Amino acid sequence: MGYTNKGKALSTIYKRHADEFTDTMTALIELDTAGGKQQVRIFSLRGCHLCHCRM
């Protein structure tokens, strides 16, 4: 991808193009991490492809 902070890059791409994603392409889930529970956005295979096309 060429981005130094891939998580931030994906978040930015999603925010810019959120209207292009359907509910089946992405979702927010809550994960337990070392820093506590955090919301994480996940993408379906089709959603990942759409993100990649936007990069």
NUKOLDREN-809526 format. One record per residue: residue in one letter; x, y, z of N, C-alpha, C, O, CB in turn; residue number from 0. Coordinates in pm, whole numbers, plus 32768, in hexadecimal, padded with zeros to 4 digits. Glycine has a CB too. Layout:
<r><res>A</res><n_x>X</n_x><n_y>Y</n_y><n_z>Z</n_z><ca_x>X</ca_x><ca_y>Y</ca_y><ca_z>Z</ca_z><c_x>X</c_x><c_y>Y</c_y><c_z>Z</c_z><o_x>X</o_x><o_y>Y</o_y><o_z>Z</o_z><cb_x>X</cb_x><cb_y>Y</cb_y><cb_z>Z</cb_z><n>NUM</n></r>
...
END
This chain:
<r><res>M</res><n_x>8051</n_x><n_y>7F89</n_y><n_z>8000</n_z><ca_x>8000</ca_x><ca_y>8000</ca_y><ca_z>8000</ca_z><c_x>8056</c_x><c_y>807E</c_y><c_z>8000</c_z><o_x>8031</o_x><o_y>80E2</o_y><o_z>7FC3</o_z><cb_x>7FA3</cb_x><cb_y>8000</cb_y><cb_z>8077</cb_z><n>0</n></r>
<r><res>G</res><n_x>80C9</n_x><n_y>8079</n_y><n_z>8043</n_z><ca_x>8120</ca_x><ca_y>80EC</ca_y><ca_z>8044</ca_z><c_x>8105</c_x><c_y>8151</c_y><c_z>80B3</c_z><o_x>8148</o_x><o_y>81B8</o_y><o_z>80B8</o_z><cb_x>8117</cb_x><cb_y>8130</cb_y><cb_z>7FC2</cb_z><n>1</n></r>
<r><res>Y</res><n_x>80A6</n_x><n_y>8137</n_y><n_z>810A</n_z><ca_x>8087</ca_x><ca_y>8192</ca_y><ca_z>8178</ca_z><c_x>80D6</c_x><c_y>8169</c_y><c_z>81F4</c_z><o_x>80E6</o_x><o_y>80F2</o_y><o_z>820E</o_z><cb_x>7FF0</cb_x><cb_y>8194</cb_y><cb_z>8195</cb_z><n>2</n></r>
<r><res>T</res><n_x>8107</n_x><n_y>81CB</n_y><n_z>8241</n_z><ca_x>814F</ca_x><ca_y>81A9</ca_y><ca_z>82BB</ca_z><c_x>80EF</c_x><c_y>8180</c_y><c_z>832A</c_z><o_x>8112</o_x><o_y>812A</o_y><o_z>837C</o_z><cb_x>81A4</cb_x><cb_y>8220</cb_y><cb_z>82E8</cb_z><n>3</n></r>
<r><res>N</res><n_x>8079</n_x><n_y>81BB</n_y><n_z>8330</n_z><ca_x>8016</ca_x><ca_y>8198</ca_y><ca_z>8396</ca_z><c_x>7F9C</c_x><c_y>8161</c_y><c_z>834D</c_z><o_x>7F3E</o_x><o_y>81AB</o_y><o_z>832F</o_z><cb_x>7FF0</cb_x><cb_y>8214</cb_y><cb_z>83EF</cb_z><n>4</n></r>
<r><res>K</res><n_x>7F9E</n_x><n_y>80DF</n_y><n_z>8333</n_z><ca_x>7F35</ca_x><ca_y>80A1</ca_y><ca_z>82E2</ca_z><c_x>7EAC</c_x><c_y>80A9</c_y><c_z>8324</c_z><o_x>7E48</o_x><o_y>80BA</o_y><o_z>82DF</o_z><cb_x>7F57</cb_x><cb_y>8011</cb_y><cb_z>82C7</cb_z><n>5</n></r>
<r><res>G</res><n_x>7EA6</n_x><n_y>809E</n_y><n_z>83A8</n_z><ca_x>7E25</ca_x><ca_y>80A7</ca_y><ca_z>83ED</ca_z><c_x>7DE5</c_x><c_y>812F</c_y><c_z>83D9</c_z><o_x>7D6D</o_x><o_y>8138</o_y><o_z>83BF</o_z><cb_x>7E37</cb_x><cb_y>808C</cb_y><cb_z>8482</cb_z><n>6</n></r>
<r><res>K</res><n_x>7E34</n_x><n_y>8197</n_y><n_z>83E5</n_z><ca_x>7E00</ca_x><ca_y>821F</ca_y><ca_z>83D0</ca_z><c_x>7DDA</c_x><c_y>8233</c_y><c_z>833E</c_z><o_x>7D75</o_x><o_y>8273</o_y><o_z>8320</o_z><cb_x>7E67</cb_x><cb_y>8288</cb_y><cb_z>83FC</cb_z><n>7</n></r>
<r><res>A</res><n_x>7E2A</n_x><n_y>81FD</n_y><n_z>82E2</n_z><ca_x>7E0D</ca_x><ca_y>820B</ca_y><ca_z>8254</ca_z><c_x>7D87</c_x><c_y>81CA</c_y><c_z>8232</c_z><o_x>7D37</o_x><o_y>8204</o_y><o_z>81E9</o_z><cb_x>7E7D</cb_x><cb_y>81CC</cb_y><cb_z>81FF</cb_z><n>8</n></r>
<r><res>L</res><n_x>7D6E</n_x><n_y>8152</n_y><n_z>8266</n_z><ca_x>7CEF</ca_x><ca_y>810E</ca_y><ca_z>824B</ca_z><c_x>7C7A</c_x><c_y>815B</c_y><c_z>8287</c_z><o_x>7C0F</o_x><o_y>8165</o_y><o_z>824A</o_z><cb_x>7CF1</cb_x><cb_y>807F</cb_y><cb_z>8283</cb_z><n>9</n></r>
<r><res>S</res><n_x>7C8E</n_x><n_y>8191</n_y><n_z>82FD</n_z><ca_x>7C25</ca_x><ca_y>81DF</ca_y><ca_z>833D</ca_z><c_x>7C04</c_x><c_y>825B</c_y><c_z>82EA</c_z><o_x>7B8F</o_x><o_y>827D</o_y><o_z>82D8</o_z><cb_x>7C4F</cb_x><cb_y>8208</cb_y><cb_z>83CA</cb_z><n>10</n></r>
<r><res>T</res><n_x>7C6A</n_x><n_y>829D</n_y><n_z>82B8</n_z><ca_x>7C56</ca_x><ca_y>8314</ca_y><ca_z>8266</ca_z><c_x>7C0D</c_x><c_y>82F1</c_y><c_z>81E5</c_z><o_x>7BB0</o_x><o_y>8336</o_y><o_z>81BD</o_z><cb_x>7CDC</cb_x><cb_y>8357</cb_y><cb_z>8245</cb_z><n>11</n></r>
<r><res>I</res><n_x>7C37</n_x><n_y>8285</n_y><n_z>81A4</n_z><ca_x>7BF6</ca_x><ca_y>825A</ca_y><ca_z>8129</ca_z><c_x>7B64</c_x><c_y>8239</c_y><c_z>8144</c_z><o_x>7B0C</o_x><o_y>8260</o_y><o_z>80F7</o_z><cb_x>7C3F</cb_x><cb_y>81E0</cb_y><cb_z>80EC</cb_z><n>12</n></r>
<r><res>Y</res><n_x>7B4A</n_x><n_y>81F0</n_y><n_z>81B1</n_z><ca_x>7AC0</ca_x><ca_y>81CD</ca_y><ca_z>81D1</ca_z><c_x>7A6C</c_x><c_y>824A</c_y><c_z>81E7</c_z><o_x>79FD</o_x><o_y>8255</o_y><o_z>81B2</o_z><cb_x>7ABA</cb_x><cb_y>8172</cb_y><cb_z>824D</cb_z><n>13</n></r>
<r><res>K</res><n_x>7AA0</n_x><n_y>82A9</n_y><n_z>8234</n_z><ca_x>7A54</ca_x><ca_y>8323</ca_y><ca_z>8251</ca_z><c_x>7A35</c_x><c_y>8372</c_y><c_z>81D2</c_z><o_x>79C8</o_x><o_y>83A9</o_y><o_z>81C4</o_z><cb_x>7AA0</cb_x><cb_y>837B</cb_y><cb_z>82B3</cb_z><n>14</n></r>
<r><res>R</res><n_x>7A93</n_x><n_y>8377</n_y><n_z>8176</n_z><ca_x>7A7F</ca_x><ca_y>83C2</ca_y><ca_z>80F9</ca_z><c_x>7A19</c_x><c_y>837F</c_y><c_z>809D</c_z><o_x>79D6</o_x><o_y>83C3</o_y><o_z>804F</o_z><cb_x>7B03</cb_x><cb_y>83D1</cb_y><cb_z>80AF</cb_z><n>15</n></r>
<r><res>H</res><n_x>7A0D</n_x><n_y>82FB</n_y><n_z>80A6</n_z><ca_x>79B9</ca_x><ca_y>82B0</ca_y><ca_z>8049</ca_z><c_x>794F</c_x><c_y>825B</c_y><c_z>8090</c_z><o_x>7920</o_x><o_y>81F9</o_y><o_z>8058</o_z><cb_x>7A0E</cb_x><cb_y>8258</cb_y><cb_z>7FF1</cb_z><n>16</n></r>
<r><res>A</res><n_x>792B</n_x><n_y>827F</n_y><n_z>8109</n_z><ca_x>78CE</ca_x><ca_y>822E</ca_y><ca_z>815A</ca_z><c_x>784B</c_x><c_y>8211</c_y><c_z>8111</c_z><o_x>7810</o_x><o_y>81A6</o_y><o_z>8123</o_z><cb_x>78AF</cb_x><cb_y>8274</cb_y><cb_z>81DD</cb_z><n>17</n></r>
<r><res>D</res><n_x>781E</n_x><n_y>826E</n_y><n_z>80BF</n_z><ca_x>779F</ca_x><ca_y>825B</ca_y><ca_z>8078</ca_z><c_x>77A7</c_x><c_y>81ED</c_y><c_z>800E</c_z><o_x>7740</o_x><o_y>81BF</o_y><o_z>7FDD</o_z><cb_x>7774</cb_x><cb_y>82DD</cb_y><cb_z>8037</cb_z><n>18</n></r>
<r><res>E</res><n_x>7820</n_x><n_y>81C2</n_y><n_z>7FEA</n_z><ca_x>7830</ca_x><ca_y>815A</ca_y><ca_z>7F85</ca_z><c_x>782F</c_x><c_y>80CD</c_y><c_z>7FC2</c_z><o_x>7825</o_x><o_y>806A</o_y><o_z>7F79</o_z><cb_x>78B1</cb_x><cb_y>8170</cb_y><cb_z>7F39</cb_z><n>19</n></r>
<r><res>F</res><n_x>783A</n_x><n_y>80C3</n_y><n_z>8045</n_z><ca_x>783D</ca_x><ca_y>8041</ca_y><ca_z>808A</ca_z><c_x>77B2</c_x><c_y>801C</c_y><c_z>80B8</c_z><o_x>776A</o_x><o_y>806F</o_y><o_z>80EF</o_z><cb_x>789E</cb_x><cb_y>8045</cb_y><cb_z>8102</cb_z><n>20</n></r>
<r><res>T</res><n_x>778B</n_x><n_y>7F9F</n_y><n_z>80A1</n_z><ca_x>770B</ca_x><ca_y>7F6E</ca_y><ca_z>80D5</ca_z><c_x>7722</c_x><c_y>7F34</c_y><c_z>8161</c_z><o_x>7794</o_x><o_y>7F23</o_y><o_z>818C</o_z><cb_x>76CC</cb_x><cb_y>7F03</cb_y><cb_z>8075</cb_z><n>21</n></r>
<r><res>D</res><n_x>76B5</n_x><n_y>7F17</n_y><n_z>81A6</n_z><ca_x>76BE</ca_x><ca_y>7EDD</ca_y><ca_z>822C</ca_z><c_x>7701</c_x><c_y>7E53</c_y><c_z>822B</c_z><o_x>7734</o_x><o_y>7E27</o_y><o_z>8292</o_z><cb_x>7634</cb_x><cb_y>7ED2</cb_y><cb_z>8269</cb_z><n>22</n></r>
<r><res>T</res><n_x>7700</n_x><n_y>7E10</n_y><n_z>81B8</n_z><ca_x>773F</ca_x><ca_y>7D8C</ca_y><ca_z>81B1</ca_z><c_x>77D5</c_x><c_y>7D95</c_y><c_z>8194</c_z><o_x>781B</o_x><o_y>7D30</o_y><o_z>819A</o_z><cb_x>76FB</cb_x><cb_y>7D37</cb_y><cb_z>8148</cb_z><n>23</n></r>
<r><res>M</res><n_x>7806</n_x><n_y>7E0D</n_y><n_z>8173</n_z><ca_x>7894</ca_x><ca_y>7E1E</ca_y><ca_z>8153</ca_z><c_x>78E8</c_x><c_y>7E45</c_y><c_z>81CB</c_z><o_x>7962</o_x><o_y>7E32</o_y><o_z>81CA</o_z><cb_x>78A3</cb_x><cb_y>7E85</cb_y><cb_z>80E9</cb_z><n>24</n></r>
<r><res>T</res><n_x>78A9</n_x><n_y>7E7B</n_y><n_z>8233</n_z><ca_x>78F6</ca_x><ca_y>7EA9</ca_y><ca_z>82A6</ca_z><c_x>78A0</c_x><c_y>7EA9</c_y><c_z>8323</c_z><o_x>7825</o_x><o_y>7EB2</o_y><o_z>831D</o_z><cb_x>792E</cb_x><cb_y>7F36</cb_y><cb_z>828C</cb_z><n>25</n></r>
<r><res>A</res><n_x>78E2</n_x><n_y>7EA0</n_y><n_z>8395</n_z><ca_x>789B</ca_x><ca_y>7EA3</ca_y><ca_z>8415</ca_z><c_x>78FD</c_x><c_y>7ECF</c_y><c_z>8482</c_z><o_x>7977</o_x><o_y>7EBE</o_y><o_z>8474</o_z><cb_x>785C</cb_x><cb_y>7E18</cb_y><cb_z>8437</cb_z><n>26</n></r>
<r><res>L</res><n_x>78C8</n_x><n_y>7F05</n_y><n_z>84EC</n_z><ca_x>7917</ca_x><ca_y>7F24</ca_y><ca_z>8562</ca_z><c_x>7901</c_x><c_y>7EB6</c_y><c_z>85C8</c_z><o_x>7890</o_x><o_y>7E91</o_y><o_z>85E6</o_z><cb_x>78F2</cb_x><cb_y>7FB0</cb_y><cb_z>859E</cb_z><n>27</n></r>
<r><res>I</res><n_x>796E</n_x><n_y>7E81</n_y><n_z>85FB</n_z><ca_x>7966</ca_x><ca_y>7E1B</ca_y><ca_z>8664</ca_z><c_x>79B8</c_x><c_y>7E4A</c_y><c_z>86DB</c_z><o_x>7A0F</o_x><o_y>7EA1</o_y><o_z>86CC</o_z><cb_x>7997</cb_x><cb_y>7D90</cb_y><cb_z>8631</cb_z><n>28</n></r>
<r><res>E</res><n_x>799F</n_x><n_y>7E13</n_y><n_z>874F</n_z><ca_x>79EA</ca_x><ca_y>7E36</ca_y><ca_z>87C6</ca_z><c_x>7A4A</c_x><c_y>7DC4</c_y><c_z>87E7</c_z><o_x>7A20</o_x><o_y>7D51</o_y><o_z>87F6</o_z><cb_x>798A</cb_x><cb_y>7E53</cb_y><cb_z>883E</cb_z><n>29</n></r>
<r><res>L</res><n_x>7ACA</n_x><n_y>7DE4</n_y><n_z>87F3</n_z><ca_x>7B30</ca_x><ca_y>7D80</ca_y><ca_z>8811</ca_z><c_x>7B74</c_x><c_y>7D9F</c_y><c_z>8894</c_z><o_x>7B8A</o_x><o_y>7E14</o_y><o_z>88B7</o_z><cb_x>7B97</cb_x><cb_y>7D7A</cb_y><cb_z>87A0</cb_z><n>30</n></r>
<r><res>D</res><n_x>7B95</n_x><n_y>7D36</n_y><n_z>88DE</n_z><ca_x>7BE8</ca_x><ca_y>7D47</ca_y><ca_z>8955</ca_z><c_x>7C79</c_x><c_y>7D52</c_y><c_z>8929</c_z><o_x>7CAB</o_x><o_y>7CFC</o_y><o_z>88E0</o_z><cb_x>7BD5</cb_x><cb_y>7CD1</cb_y><cb_z>89B9</cb_z><n>31</n></r>
<r><res>T</res><n_x>7CBD</n_x><n_y>7DBB</n_y><n_z>8954</n_z><ca_x>7D4A</ca_x><ca_y>7DCD</ca_y><ca_z>8934</ca_z><c_x>7D97</c_x><c_y>7DE5</c_y><c_z>89B5</c_z><o_x>7D5B</o_x><o_y>7DF0</o_y><o_z>8A20</o_z><cb_x>7D5F</cb_x><cb_y>7E44</cb_y><cb_z>88D0</cb_z><n>32</n></r>
<r><res>A</res><n_x>7E19</n_x><n_y>7DED</n_y><n_z>89AB</n_z><ca_x>7E6C</ca_x><ca_y>7E09</ca_y><ca_z>8A20</ca_z><c_x>7E47</c_x><c_y>7E8F</c_y><c_z>8A5F</c_z><o_x>7E57</o_x><o_y>7EA3</o_y><o_z>8AD7</o_z><cb_x>7F01</cb_x><cb_y>7E08</cb_y><cb_z>89FB</cb_z><n>33</n></r>
<r><res>G</res><n_x>7E15</n_x><n_y>7EEB</n_y><n_z>8A0D</n_z><ca_x>7DEC</ca_x><ca_y>7F6F</ca_y><ca_z>8A3E</ca_z><c_x>7D5A</c_x><c_y>7F75</c_y><c_z>8A66</c_z><o_x>7D26</o_x><o_y>7FE2</o_y><o_z>8A81</o_z><cb_x>7E06</cb_x><cb_y>7FD7</cb_y><cb_z>89D5</cb_z><n>34</n></r>
<r><res>G</res><n_x>7D16</n_x><n_y>7F05</n_y><n_z>8A6A</n_z><ca_x>7C88</ca_x><ca_y>7F00</ca_y><ca_z>8A8B</ca_z><c_x>7C34</c_x><c_y>7EE8</c_y><c_z>8A0F</c_z><o_x>7C69</o_x><o_y>7ECF</o_y><o_z>89A3</o_z><cb_x>7C5D</cb_x><cb_y>7F82</cb_y><cb_z>8ACF</cb_z><n>35</n></r>
<r><res>K</res><n_x>7BB1</n_x><n_y>7EEF</n_y><n_z>8A1F</n_z><ca_x>7B57</ca_x><ca_y>7EDA</ca_y><ca_z>89AE</ca_z><c_x>7B60</c_x><c_y>7F4F</c_y><c_z>894E</c_z><o_x>7B63</o_x><o_y>7FC3</o_y><o_z>8977</o_z><cb_x>7AC5</cb_x><cb_y>7EC6</cb_y><cb_z>89DE</cb_z><n>36</n></r>
<r><res>Q</res><n_x>7B65</n_x><n_y>7F2E</n_y><n_z>88CC</n_z><ca_x>7B6A</ca_x><ca_y>7F95</ca_y><ca_z>8866</ca_z><c_x>7B0F</c_x><c_y>7F6F</c_y><c_z>87F3</c_z><o_x>7AFD</o_x><o_y>7EF9</o_y><o_z>87D5</o_z><cb_x>7BFA</cb_x><cb_y>7FAA</cb_y><cb_z>8833</cb_z><n>37</n></r>
<r><res>Q</res><n_x>7AD5</n_x><n_y>7FD5</n_y><n_z>87B4</n_z><ca_x>7A86</ca_x><ca_y>7FBC</ca_y><ca_z>873C</ca_z><c_x>7AE5</c_x><c_y>7FB5</c_y><c_z>86C6</c_z><o_x>7B3E</o_x><o_y>8009</o_y><o_z>86B6</o_z><cb_x>7A1A</cb_x><cb_y>802B</cb_y><cb_z>8727</cb_z><n>38</n></r>
<r><res>V</res><n_x>7AD0</n_x><n_y>7F50</n_y><n_z>8672</n_z><ca_x>7B24</ca_x><ca_y>7F38</ca_y><ca_z>85FF</ca_z><c_x>7ACA</c_x><c_y>7F25</c_y><c_z>8585</c_z><o_x>7A67</o_x><o_y>7EDC</o_y><o_z>858C</o_z><cb_x>7B82</cb_x><cb_y>7EBC</cb_y><cb_z>8614</cb_z><n>39</n></r>
<r><res>R</res><n_x>7AEC</n_x><n_y>7F65</n_y><n_z>8518</n_z><ca_x>7AA0</ca_x><ca_y>7F53</ca_y><ca_z>849D</ca_z><c_x>7ADA</c_x><c_y>7EDC</c_y><c_z>8452</c_z><o_x>7B52</o_x><o_y>7ED3</o_y><o_z>843C</o_z><cb_x>7AA3</cb_x><cb_y>7FD3</cb_y><cb_z>8445</cb_z><n>40</n></r>
<r><res>I</res><n_x>7A82</n_x><n_y>7E82</n_y><n_z>842A</n_z><ca_x>7AAA</ca_x><ca_y>7E0F</ca_y><ca_z>83D8</ca_z><c_x>7A68</c_x><c_y>7E1C</c_y><c_z>8350</c_z><o_x>7A01</o_x><o_y>7E5E</o_y><o_z>8341</o_z><cb_x>7A84</cb_x><cb_y>7D87</cb_y><cb_z>841D</cb_z><n>41</n></r>
<r><res>F</res><n_x>7AA4</n_x><n_y>7DDB</n_y><n_z>82EC</n_z><ca_x>7A72</ca_x><ca_y>7DE1</ca_y><ca_z>8264</ca_z><c_x>7A61</c_x><c_y>7D53</c_y><c_z>822E</c_z><o_x>7AB0</o_x><o_y>7CFA</o_y><o_z>824C</o_z><cb_x>7AD0</cb_x><cb_y>7E33</cb_y><cb_z>820A</cb_z><n>42</n></r>
<r><res>S</res><n_x>79F9</n_x><n_y>7D40</n_y><n_z>81DF</n_z><ca_x>79E9</ca_x><ca_y>7CC3</ca_y><ca_z>8196</ca_z><c_x>7A4F</c_x><c_y>7CC3</c_y><c_z>8124</c_z><o_x>7A92</o_x><o_y>7D28</o_y><o_z>810D</o_z><cb_x>7956</cb_x><cb_y>7CB2</cb_y><cb_z>8160</cb_z><n>43</n></r>
<r><res>L</res><n_x>7A5A</n_x><n_y>7C55</n_y><n_z>80DF</n_z><ca_x>7AB6</ca_x><ca_y>7C4F</ca_y><ca_z>806E</ca_z><c_x>7A94</c_x><c_y>7CBA</c_y><c_z>8007</c_z><o_x>7AEE</o_x><o_y>7CFB</o_y><o_z>7FD1</o_z><cb_x>7AB1</cb_x><cb_y>7BC4</cb_y><cb_z>802D</cb_z><n>44</n></r>
<r><res>R</res><n_x>7A15</n_x><n_y>7CCC</n_y><n_z>7FEB</n_z><ca_x>79EC</ca_x><ca_y>7D34</ca_y><ca_z>7F8C</ca_z><c_x>7A0C</c_x><c_y>7DC0</c_y><c_z>7FC1</c_z><o_x>7A36</o_x><o_y>7E17</o_y><o_z>7F74</o_z><cb_x>7955</cb_x><cb_y>7D29</cb_y><cb_z>7F6E</cb_z><n>45</n></r>
<r><res>G</res><n_x>79FA</n_x><n_y>7DD6</n_y><n_z>8042</n_z><ca_x>7A1B</ca_x><ca_y>7E56</ca_y><ca_z>807F</ca_z><c_x>7AB1</c_x><c_y>7E71</c_y><c_z>8079</c_z><o_x>7ADA</o_x><o_y>7EE3</o_y><o_z>8062</o_z><cb_x>79EB</cb_x><cb_y>7E5A</cb_y><cb_z>810E</cb_z><n>46</n></r>
<r><res>C</res><n_x>7B01</n_x><n_y>7E0A</n_y><n_z>808F</n_z><ca_x>7B94</ca_x><ca_y>7E18</ca_y><ca_z>8085</ca_z><c_x>7BBB</c_x><c_y>7E3E</c_y><c_z>7FF6</c_z><o_x>7C12</o_x><o_y>7E92</o_y><o_z>7FE1</o_z><cb_x>7BDC</cb_x><cb_y>7D93</cb_y><cb_z>80AE</cb_z><n>47</n></r>
<r><res>H</res><n_x>7B7A</n_x><n_y>7E00</n_y><n_z>7F95</n_z><ca_x>7B97</ca_x><ca_y>7E1F</ca_y><ca_z>7F0A</ca_z><c_x>7B74</c_x><c_y>7EB0</c_y><c_z>7EEB</c_z><o_x>7BBF</o_x><o_y>7EF4</o_y><o_z>7EA5</o_z><cb_x>7B4A</cb_x><cb_y>7DC0</cb_y><cb_z>7EAC</cb_z><n>48</n></r>
<r><res>L</res><n_x>7B04</n_x><n_y>7EDF</n_y><n_z>7F1E</n_z><ca_x>7ADC</ca_x><ca_y>7F69</ca_y><ca_z>7F06</ca_z><c_x>7B40</c_x><c_y>7FC9</c_y><c_z>7F46</c_z><o_x>7B63</o_x><o_y>802F</o_y><o_z>7F0A</o_z><cb_x>7A4F</cb_x><cb_y>7F81</cb_y><cb_z>7F3D</cb_z><n>49</n></r>
<r><res>C</res><n_x>7B6D</n_x><n_y>7FAA</n_y><n_z>7FC0</n_z><ca_x>7BD3</ca_x><ca_y>7FFE</ca_y><ca_z>8001</ca_z><c_x>7C52</c_x><c_y>8003</c_y><c_z>7FAC</c_z><o_x>7C8B</o_x><o_y>806E</o_y><o_z>7F96</o_z><cb_x>7BF4</cb_x><cb_y>7FC8</cb_y><cb_z>808F</cb_z><n>50</n></r>
<r><res>H</res><n_x>7C7C</n_x><n_y>7F90</n_y><n_z>7F7E</n_z><ca_x>7CF8</ca_x><ca_y>7F88</ca_y><ca_z>7F2E</ca_z><c_x>7CEA</c_x><c_y>7FD9</c_y><c_z>7EAE</c_z><o_x>7D4A</o_x><o_y>801A</o_y><o_z>7E84</o_z><cb_x>7D19</cb_x><cb_y>7EF4</cb_y><cb_z>7F0C</cb_z><n>51</n></r>
<r><res>C</res><n_x>7C77</n_x><n_y>7FD7</n_y><n_z>7E70</n_z><ca_x>7C61</ca_x><ca_y>8023</ca_y><ca_z>7DF4</ca_z><c_x>7C66</c_x><c_y>80B9</c_y><c_z>7E0C</c_z><o_x>7C84</o_x><o_y>8105</o_y><o_z>7DB1</o_z><cb_x>7BDC</cb_x><cb_y>7FFD</cb_y><cb_z>7DB5</cb_z><n>52</n></r>
<r><res>R</res><n_x>7C47</n_x><n_y>80E4</n_y><n_z>7E86</n_z><ca_x>7C44</ca_x><ca_y>8172</ca_y><ca_z>7EA7</ca_z><c_x>7CCC</c_x><c_y>81A9</c_y><c_z>7ECC</c_z><o_x>7CDD</o_x><o_y>8222</o_y><o_z>7EDB</o_z><cb_x>7BE3</cb_x><cb_y>8189</cb_y><cb_z>7F18</cb_z><n>53</n></r>
<r><res>M</res><n_x>7D2F</n_x><n_y>8151</n_y><n_z>7EDC</n_z><ca_x>7DB4</ca_x><ca_y>817D</ca_y><ca_z>7F05</ca_z><c_x>7E02</c_x><c_y>81B0</c_y><c_z>7E94</c_z><o_x>7E75</o_x><o_y>81D9</o_y><o_z>7EA7</o_z><cb_x>7DFE</cb_x><cb_y>8110</cb_y><cb_z>7F46</cb_z><n>54</n></r>
END
